[in-house]
Amino acid sequence: MASYRFDHIHLRSPDAEAAGRFYEDAFGATIRDRIRNGASLRVVVDLGGATLFIEQVSADTPAAPVPPHQGMEHIGLQVSDMDEAVAALKAKGVRFTAEPKELRPGLRIAFLAAPDGVTVEILQRG
């Protein structure tokens, strides 16, 4: 039987450079590469060990649907200190769509808006 391992998440954006900078500025991600194929641009970002391919698309490409919807819902990032992370993100102007709350004992979550209709959950366990 074939074996599988995670490789990447593929996002689409009318401004791949700006989207890449958002992940870099907000979460300390690293822009690893910029790949051009003719007029096409792909910004490759390392986000906490996960690779994001952010593909440039034309501005008239349909936007992501508003949750809830079928398919990928959000990207989850674990943080060591929720209060510190929220304060730092808000200081950078990041917009939260759901403020921190305790989902159950030992699990706090919050949601924020990333570019291009992407939702990011930050969570603290323990």
C-alpha positions as CSV (number, residue, x, y, z in Angstrom):
1,M,0.0,0.0,0.0
2,A,1.2,3.5,-0.8
3,S,2.3,5.7,2.2
4,Y,1.2,9.4,2.6
5,R,2.6,12.4,4.3
6,F,1.6,16.0,4.4
7,D,3.1,18.2,1.7
8,H,1.3,21.6,1.4
9,I,-1.8,23.7,1.5
10,H,-2.6,25.5,-1.7
11,L,-4.2,29.0,-1.4
12,R,-5.2,31.4,-4.1
13,S,-5.0,35.2,-3.9
14,P,-5.3,38.2,-6.2
15,D,-2.2,39.5,-4.3
16,A,0.0,36.6,-3.4
17,E,2.8,38.9,-2.2
18,A,0.5,40.7,0.2
19,A,-1.0,37.4,1.4
20,G,2.5,36.0,2.0
21,R,3.5,39.1,4.0
22,F,0.4,38.7,6.2
23,Y,1.5,35.2,7.3
24,E,5.0,36.5,7.7
25,D,4.0,39.6,9.8
26,A,1.2,38.0,11.8
27,F,2.7,34.6,12.6
28,G,6.4,34.8,12.0
29,A,6.1,32.6,8.9
30,T,9.0,32.5,6.4
31,I,8.7,33.3,2.7
32,R,10.9,30.5,1.3
33,D,10.5,31.1,-2.4
34,R,8.8,32.9,-5.2
35,I,8.2,30.8,-8.3
36,R,7.3,32.5,-11.6
37,N,5.7,30.6,-14.5
38,G,5.2,33.2,-17.2
39,A,2.9,35.8,-15.7
40,S,1.9,33.4,-12.9
41,L,3.4,33.8,-9.4
42,R,3.5,31.4,-6.5
43,V,4.7,32.5,-3.1
44,V,5.9,29.6,-1.0
45,V,5.5,30.2,2.8
46,D,6.6,28.0,5.7
47,L,4.0,28.5,8.4
48,G,5.1,26.6,11.6
49,G,6.4,23.7,9.5
50,A,3.4,23.6,7.1
51,T,4.0,24.7,3.5
52,L,1.6,27.2,2.0
53,F,1.6,27.7,-1.8
54,I,-0.1,31.1,-2.4
55,E,-1.0,31.2,-6.1
56,Q,-1.6,34.6,-7.7
57,V,-5.0,34.7,-9.5
58,S,-6.9,37.4,-11.3
59,A,-9.0,39.8,-9.2
60,D,-12.2,38.5,-10.9
61,T,-11.6,34.9,-9.6
62,P,-14.6,34.1,-7.3
63,A,-14.1,34.7,-3.6
64,A,-14.2,32.0,-1.0
65,P,-17.6,31.2,0.4
66,V,-18.6,32.5,3.8
67,P,-18.5,29.8,6.5
68,P,-20.2,27.5,7.2
69,H,-19.6,25.6,4.0
70,Q,-18.3,22.2,2.8
71,G,-14.6,21.7,2.2
72,M,-11.7,23.2,4.1
73,E,-12.9,25.4,6.9
74,H,-9.8,26.9,8.5
75,I,-6.1,26.6,9.3
76,G,-5.3,25.8,13.0
77,L,-2.2,27.1,14.8
78,Q,-1.3,26.1,18.3
79,V,0.1,28.9,20.6
80,S,1.8,28.6,23.9
81,D,0.1,31.7,25.4
82,M,-3.3,32.7,24.0
83,D,-3.4,36.1,25.7
84,E,0.1,37.0,24.5
85,A,-0.7,35.9,21.0
86,V,-4.0,37.7,20.8
87,A,-2.4,41.0,22.1
88,A,0.5,40.7,19.6
89,L,-1.9,40.0,16.7
90,K,-4.3,42.8,17.6
91,A,-1.3,45.2,17.9
92,K,-0.5,44.3,14.3
93,G,-4.1,45.1,13.2
94,V,-5.3,41.5,12.7
95,R,-9.1,41.3,12.8
96,F,-10.5,38.6,15.1
97,T,-13.8,37.0,14.0
98,A,-14.2,35.2,17.3
99,E,-12.5,36.3,20.6
100,P,-10.8,33.8,22.8
101,K,-13.0,31.4,24.6
102,E,-12.6,28.2,26.6
103,L,-14.2,25.5,24.5
104,R,-13.7,22.9,27.2
105,P,-11.2,22.6,30.2
106,G,-7.7,22.8,28.8
107,L,-8.6,24.2,25.4
108,R,-8.9,27.8,24.5
109,I,-9.6,28.9,20.9
110,A,-10.0,32.1,18.9
111,F,-10.5,32.8,15.2
112,L,-9.1,35.5,12.9
113,A,-9.4,36.7,9.4
114,A,-6.5,36.2,7.0
115,P,-6.4,37.5,3.4
116,D,-8.7,36.1,0.7
117,G,-11.4,34.6,2.9
118,V,-9.0,32.3,4.8
119,T,-9.9,31.8,8.5
120,V,-7.1,31.0,11.0
121,E,-7.8,29.4,14.4
122,I,-5.3,29.9,17.2
123,L,-5.6,27.4,20.1
124,Q,-3.9,26.8,23.4
125,R,-4.0,23.4,24.9
126,G,-3.2,22.4,28.5
